[in-house]
Amino acid sequence: MRGARAALFVPAVYAGVYAMLSLCSEYRDNVGSLLRVGICIGGISDLEEWQPAGVIVSHFPGAPGQPCTMAASFLGYCFLPLAMIDQEYCHGTKPIKIGV
């Protein structure tokens, strides 16, 4: 019985912590997010990605014909499954409209 409680408690705490981080989140530009994790790519931001507080999970295009590459902060890797689900199904990436 004790093991079953722990098996439910740990995922509930994990999801609860992510929910709190997600409540304090915002859309950030993709190039700025990549700079925060130490990846410098030339160019200007063209996308806004949902980033929970303190968590960075960002995507950038690879070479032509290659899939997109992902970069994340330490907390981004810790909460990667939930962050990716959140970005895909709840808070989609938005293009930045310049001059509109």
N, C-alpha and C positions, 0 to 999 in steps of 0.2 A: 504494500500500500504506500509506503514511504517513497519508493522508487517511482511510482506512478505520479505522485504529487510533484516530485522534482522534475519528471519528464514533462509535466504541464507547466510548472512554474517558470522554468528557465526560458522556454520560447515566449511565454506571456510577458516576462520582464524584457526580453530582447525586443519584442514588437512594441511594448509600451514605451521603452526608451526611444525607439525610432519615431513613434508617433509624436512624442514631445519635441524631438528635433525637427520633425516635419511641420509642426505647428509654428515654429519659429524660423520658417524658411522663406526663400524668395527666388525669383528668377534672376540668374546672373548670365553675363555674356560668356560664351564658350572660350574665347581666347584669354580673358581674364582668369577664368577658372583653371585653365591649363597653366598659366603663369604661376598661380598659387601652388601648384604641385611640382613646379620646376621644369616645365616643358615650354620652351620658347619657340613658337612658330610665327613666321612672318605673316603679316596681313592684318586685316581688321575683323572685328567680330561680325558674324553674320547670323548667329543663333543665340537664343536665350534658353538656358536649360534650368530646370528646377533643381535647386540645391538646398537640402536641409541644413539647418544651422550647424556649422563646424564640419560638415560632410561635403566632400567634392567628388562627384562622379561625372566625368566629362568625356565626350566622344569627339574624335577628329578624323577627317578622311585620311586614308592611307594613300599609297601610290595609285595611279590610275589602274583600274581593274582589280584592286585589292579591297578587302572589306575595311570598314572603319575600325580604328583603334581606340581603346578606352584607357583613360588614366584616372587615378583616384588618389585621394589622400589616405592616411592611415585609417581614419574613421570611415572613409569611403569604402575601403576594402572590408572593414568589419561589418558594415551594413549593406554591402553590395547587393545581395538578393532583394532586399526590401527597397533599396534606392532605385534599382533598375525597374522593378515592378511599378513603383510610384511614378517614375519618369515615363514609362511606357503607357500605363493605363489611366493614371489619375491626373498628372500634370505634364502634358506633352510639351516637347520642345517647340518653340515658336521662332519664326524668322524675325530678324530685326529689320524694321522698315526705316530706311534712312531717307530723310528729306520728305517725309509724309506728315 
